[in-house]
Amino acid sequence: MKKPEYQILVCNSYRVAGDAQGYCNKNGAKDYIPYIMEECADRGIDVAITSTACLNVCSQGPVMVIQPLNLWYGGITEERIDEILDALEEGESVEEYLIAD
């Protein structure tokens, strides 16, 4: 198996009981996963996309993390996702949406 170049983690606020009920989930994170998949496929970005448990930065949600670059983005929307993926294609980040260094 060939490892993907990137892994994108999307916080979906899953809790121990398995229910997605936190801030990111309630603010559309689950709907961003297929959108990110389609956009990455259209752009030819080699990526695995994963829905996660709570990433514990609810005040910054919805949250998306790009590994192995360790880029943590907050307040994601479809428009921001487009900008983030544009930057990723160029080997850059979108500084104004980063929530951690």
Buried (B, 14 or more C-beta within 10 A) or exposed (E): EEEBEBBBBBBBBBEEEEEBEBBBBBBBBBEBBEBBBEBBEEEEBEBBBEBBBBBEBBEBBBBBBBBEEEBBBBBBEEEBBEBBBEBBEEEEBBEEBBBEE
